Amino acid sequence: MNRQVRRCPHCDQLFLPDKYHPRQKYCSSEACRRERRRSYKARYNKLWRQQNPHYFREYWLAYRELK
């Protein structure tokens, strides 16, 4: 398996991807791991909100009816 040096998109440091995760995009520093998780969650939440545009409106309407 040929691993290539990559540049972390968060800190711009060069790193070697883990041999078990050759598509690794972020280095292993704590700040970069937090950024990777934050980025993933933001993309996931945005997609979910696009697929469920009326969820919160319906949720709050149902909540008000219970009061």
N, C-alpha and C positions, 0 to 999 in steps of 0.2 A: 504494500500500500504506500503510495507516494503522497506524503503530507507536504503541503505548501505553506509557507509563511503567509499569514493574513494580517490585516490591519483592523483593529477594533474600531467600530463606528462611533463608539462613545468617547474613548480616551485617545484614540489614534496611535496606540502602542502596537508594535508588531508582536505576534504570538504564534505559536504552533498549535493548531487544533488538536484536541485529544484524539488519540488513535482510535478510540471507540466511537467518537462523534466527529467524523471528518468534515461535516458541514457546519461545524461550530462557527458562529459569526462574531461573538463577543468574547473577550478575554475572561479570565477567571477572577479578576479583582472584584471585591465586594460591591463597589460602586457600579461597575459594569453589569454585574448580575442583577442588581436592583433595577437598572435602566432597562435591561432585557425584559424583565418581568413586567415593568410598568408599560413598556411599549406593546407587549403582547396583550396585556389586559385592555389597554386603550383600543387596540384594533378589534379585539373580540367584542368589547362592549359596544363599540360603534356599529359593528355588523349586527349585533343582537338588537339594538335599538332600531336599526333600519328594517329589520324583519318583523319587529313587534312595535309599530309606531303608536298604538293606542293603549299599550299595556298599563302605563301609569295612570292615565286618565280613568280607565275602567277600574283599576285598583282603588283609586281614591273615591270614586263614586260608590263602589260597593262598601268601602269603609264608612262613608258618611251615612249610608242607609242602616248600618248596624248600630249606630249611636242612638 
